[in-house]
Amino acid sequence: MATEDRTVTRDDRLPVGRFGRILVLVAFVSASFIVAANAVLSGTLLAIAVVVVGSIAMVTAMVGFLISVASYVDE
């Protein structure tokens, strides 16, 4: 069984730019919604809204990670 010695070059690194932009966008939108919800909602409804926004943000970040990895694998 032959093995290849592969050196890591600058082009082989993971592209973190796309993933970073997605994370910044998700964080900004989530924070904006939570601040707006805090001004309008209160009590249990606010807690539910924060959990829902956090869950959606986590799923969006996971999808962004998968998109970043897929673009890395395609190259």
Order of alpha helices (4+ residues) and beta strands (2+ residues): alpha-alpha
